[in-house]
Amino acid sequence: MADGASADGNGDALQADTGEVYTDPVYVYALVRQVPSLVLPEMGIDSQRPVELLSTGAVAAVFSTVRHELFNEAAIEAGLRNRAWLEAHVLVHQQVIDALVGSGATVIPMRFCTSIVTAAPCWRSWRATLRHSSPNWSGLMGGKSGV
């Protein structure tokens, strides 16, 4: 996705540049300062969903939509008590972070299991926050302001 995804006017949906509309939860891996060499892993925490960007200019959120039945609050709570589930998912989360760092991007990682139940309102809020705070974010991430 060249320009990332965007919150649309349809309530709680997130619409990708491809036109696909997401209503499932969103799992956030990191904020990154976009660089030409940025490479996203194909798959993320949900093995059936790709890793994508939500762009706000030079800074972007790296995320995956995740299937609600696998990443709702109860499923995550149960998973956190299951050592095999926890090890597998922490490893994937770290592999995404490692790939971002390896591509030369400045990365601010999110905590493991940072997920958002309702996509669009949160993305609108994140975008507004990133745009409003662009001089601070950009300075933190080692670049010029103007997200």
N, C-alpha and C positions, 0 to 999 in steps of 0.2 A: 504494500500500500504506500504509494509515494507520499501522499499528504496526510495519511493517518485516517482516523475515524472521527466522526462528529456526532454530537447529540442532535437529534432531529426534533421536530415539533410534535412527535407522537407520544408524548408522555414519558414512559420509562424505557424507551428503546434507544439504542446506539446504532447509528447508520454508518456503515463503512463506505469508503469511496467507491467500492465495487457495487454499492446499492444494497448489500445484505444488511438486514436489520437484526440487531441482537437484543434479546430480552433476558438472556441468562446472566448470572452473576459475572463479574469481571475480577480477574486475579491480576494484581499489579506487582511487577517484579522490581521496577526501578524508574527513576527519572534519569534521562540522559541528555547530554548536549550532543546534538546531531552532528556527525562528521561524515564526509563522503564515503569513508571506509566502513561505516556502521553496517554490520551484518547481524540479522536476527536469526536465531535458531528456528528451524521449521516447526518444531513441536515444543509445547511447554508442559505445564503442570497437569493439564488434561491432554492425554495422548491423542485425542481426536480433534484438537483445536490448535491453530497456529499461534505463534507469538506475533504481535502487531504493535504499531505505534499510534499514539494519539498525539498529534503534533500541535504545537502552539508557536511555531516559528523555529528558533534554534533549540528550544528545549522540548522534549517529548516524554510522555509516559509510555513505558513498555509494558504491555498487558496481554492477556489471553482471556477470551470469554471461556467460561467453564460450564459444564453441564450442571444444572441446578440439582439434579438428583445425586450427584457426586460431591458437590461443594456447597450444600446448604449448611446452616449453622449446626444442625444435629450431626450431619456426616463429618464435618470438620472436627467437632468435639470428640466423636468416636474415633476418628483417625488419629488424633493427637494422643490417644491412649493406646494405640496399636503400634508397637515398635516397627514392624515391617512397613506399614503404611507411612509412618513418619519418616523413616530412613529413605524410602523411595522418593517421597515428595520433596524432602529437604534437598536431596541430591539433584533432582531436576531443577529446583529453584536456583541452586548454586551454579549449575551448569549454564543456565540462562545468564546469570550475572557474569560468570567467567567469560562467556562468549562476547558479551557487551564490552567488557574491559579489554579482551583480546583484540577487538576491532578498533581500539584506539579511542573510544568514546570516554568522556568524563561521566562517571556513573555515581548516582546516589541510590544505593539499594534500599528497597523497602523490606520491612520485617517479613519473615516467612508467614504465609497465610494472610497476607493483606488482600482482602477481597471486599468487593462492593456488591451488595445485594441488588441494588437498583442502578442500572448503568447511567442513563442519560442525565438525571439531575446532578449526580456526583461529577460526571465529566464536565458539565457546564460550569460547576463550581470550581473544579480543578483548573479548567482553561482560564476562567476569570482570575483566579488567584495567580496563576503563572504569568498571565499578561500584566496584571497589576503590579506584581513583584519582579518584573523582568530585570531591572537593574540589579537587584539583590541576587536573584537566581543566576543570572549570567555572570556576575562577579564571582559567586561561589563556585561556578563551574568553569572559571578560567577564560571567559570569553567577553565579548563586547555586549553591551546592553542592546535591547531591541528585539525581544522575543516576539 
